[in-house]
């Protein structure tokens, strides 16, 4: 006789507070196992809020002695650099493909292998006509 009728007519078990509390504790423990607190964030250059300088200052980055602003400025400037300048080696698998992008065979002006793009007389004429107009 631990059942009581609900408003909709369906039978419901009585709420046991001890069981409810143990389920809550178990859920919190599971969440805490995989929880990580991140305190070091990187600047995403695509979503940057631009801070404009004051119009009457000599330098655009005149921040005085505010170290937090200087750190943010350094992070923003490092985000603009090329990946080869920022990292020693490729970080992701897609970086591996283009990391060593030096040509295997050096470029040559030898006419046997070097065939530069050439224009015909009519193409040269129309280029001159379009550049004048």
N, C-alpha and C positions, 0 to 999 in steps of 0.2 A: 504494500500500500504506500510505496514511496512515490507513486505517480500522482500528479494532479492535473486536472484538465486545464488546458490553455484556453485563451479567448477564442481561438479559431476552432476549437473542438478537438484538436490533436492532443495526444498525451505527451507530457514533457516530464523529464526527471527533475527532482529537486536539485537546486544548485548547491554543490558542496564547496564551500569556500577554501578548504584545505587543498582539494584537487585543483581548483582553479589557480590557487597561488603556486602550486608545484609546477603546473604547466607554464605559467608566466615566468618562473625562475629558470626553467629549462630552456625556454625560448630566448631569454636574455643571455644565458650562458652560450648558446649557439651563436648568437649575434656577436658576442664579445670575442669569440675565437677568430672570427674573420675580419674584425674591425681594425682598420689602420688609420691613425691620425696623421694627416699630411700637413706639414707646416712649411715646407719649402716649395714654393710655386714658381713656375717658369712663365715668362711673358709670351703670349701668343701674338705674333706680329700681325695677324689678320684681324684681331679684335682689339687693337690698341687704342686707348683713348689718348688723343694728342693733347699734351699740355703746352699751351703757347706761352712764350716768354712775355715778360712785361715790356711795354714799348719804350720805357725810359731807361732800361738797363743797357750796359755796354755789351754784355754777353748774353746770348740766348739761354745758356745753361748756368746762369748765375744763381746758385742754390745756397751759397754761403757754407755753413758747416753742417748742413743736414745730411747725415750719412745715409739715411733711408732713401732719400731722393737720388743720391749718387749711385747707390746700389741698383735701384730701378733703372737708372739711366744706362749703367753698364750692361745690365741684362738686355735692355732694348737694343743697344748698339751691337751686342754679341749676336742677337737674333737676326740681324741684317747680314751677318757674314756668311760666306759660303760654307757648306758642310766640311770641305777639306780643311778649312782654316779653323773650324771649331773642334773637330774630333781627330783623333789619331788614326782611326780606322773606321770602316763602315759600321753603322749601328744596326741597321735593319737589313733584311735580305734584298730589298729593292735597291739599297745603296751599293750593294756588292757589285751589281751589274755595271754601273758606270763609274766606280771608284777610280780605277786605273784606266783613264780614257786617253792615254797616249796612243797614237797610231802605231800599228805593228810595223808598217813600212813607211819610211819618211817620204814626204812629198818630193816629187822630182819634176824638173822642167824638161826631161828627156822626151822628145817628140814621139817616141815609140809608145810611151805609156801615158803621157800628159795630153789630154784633149780638152782644152778650155772651151767654154761656150762661145759660139760665134754668131754674129748677126748677118743677115743678108742685106743687100743694098736697100730694099724696100723697107725693111724694119728700121734701119738707121735713119731713112728719110722721115718716117712717121714719128720716130722719137724726137727728131729735130722740130717737126711741126708742132707736136704736143708741148714741147718745152717752151716754145715761143708764145703759145696761147695761154 
